[in-house]
């Protein structure tokens, strides 16, 4: 440790004249970069860094560059807290982006909020995130904004009765189900049955046979993509056909659905805050730049992170100083139009509009926009 | 008391880590107590969960002060230990391990299905009540107690049971009673650790008390050793610090973590601290016969 610090000191001394005029603004991020859920964090990191390349060409606060430190949480809440404390206590960051999961935010949020460091979630969709405190923001649309749009679309296709299924051992799926149930009740849909399963289950025939007997117009599923694929594959084997509309929660919004379930997933609809083929201002350019830099297609998480980084940069610039308190104030007032669509915060620091939500449908293993 | 700003910042930065050292130390002791009697009982994560949930509910719903919550959080784990203790103590070795893991999973799915406990969403917004001094005072107290017990005739009996339960029983040691006492002690230690953990990270969820944490707690004791009560704590501290020390090497973190543990197990088969406890000579030990 000591040697490393000496090295840094030496580097700082050598570099001092060059940076004499251009200071940097330290911003931290906490994402899952290792372990089973690393795919989310890596996509988010890529999105943030792409945005940072563009931001730092001009800089903020009259030419200062943003220095982003990304810490790994490994999807573990204790490591996420340690990362937050390290970013605030040692790196002296003025704002934090992340963490990746809602559960991690419930652990990290109270710590960053206590230190009055504005914290911006880009992928935390659970209910109650911004209730943690006045310094906790999010750009990710909570499921409660996305699912009503999906259900409304389903109802225009004549859906009146719905069966709900969800994975009850995973916070993301349970929270999505709570929202789906409330939204279905509010929309006046008749819920014929509610069945749960475990995220690691492979046999859903008991639940599906029961649902088939009740003949609902639609089946709503809130679970991660692997169990959703399993449910769809088994449903087709049990003879569910085109007459039943499958409606996915946010977990179904993954290209992996087509890869695992193949033709069984055809016809499923899902609401999404972003879509690769969206023609919003800047989206085609973003997709192209992302492909050029990383040689892969961006996903929803990268797009959300790309916008969030830009929103954070605007907030820092408008704050007039690299001061957490001022950034928190200006962050709440940001008006932005990015790859996700127009964006602003509500008074409660959630996204103000769900106008950017598109309803997608699965066709031959790929998502397309449902017209 | 005012600390200089840099020290205050340093302590704040590593506060959660420091707390984890204490809490994981208590969990390692909970594991040590049963292993030292020769029982491969893996219910510590379940006890921890009971302590965490009951403690969190007592604080949030009943509004009790922490000095009452902490001892009260032992009640549920101890009750559970007594209920499972009688039937499972007939089992030994890997069968006991399987039975205790199974019971832990039963509790986990109970948390998932009880709405008052938040289901998969867990409980959040638990106030931060666990202070650093509290955690380490409890750890020091437990460690001292276990050292004293270990050096007494009870410790000798425990060691005899660990090496050969049949021979120990033939020498007049009531093996079943010792086993139950060890299980209850383990429940108390893990329950307190769970309650402290819940009151320092403001969020708990069912998956923190399933199979994976049970194995993590076992690995604290296995890596450290079970010859003396200091050893499992050393193992816990090592495994807690390792991922944080390697924060600067993000790409290699997981791989290095694994490699270091494998090397430690290969080259230190008796644990990091492999020595056995020294005992008071027989004459001084009083009641020992």
Interface residues (C-beta under 8 A of the other chain):
Chain A: X4 X33 X34 X35 X71 X72 X74 X77 X78 X79 X81 X82 X83 X85 X86 X88 X89 X90 X103 X106 X107 X110 X111 X126 X128 X132 X167 X168 X169 X170 X171 X173 X174 X175
Chain B: X9 X10 X12 X13 X14 X15 X16 X17 X20 X109 X112 X113 X119 X120 X121 X122 X124 X125 X128 X201 X202 X203 X205 X206 X207 X208 X243 X244 X247 X248 X250 X253 X254
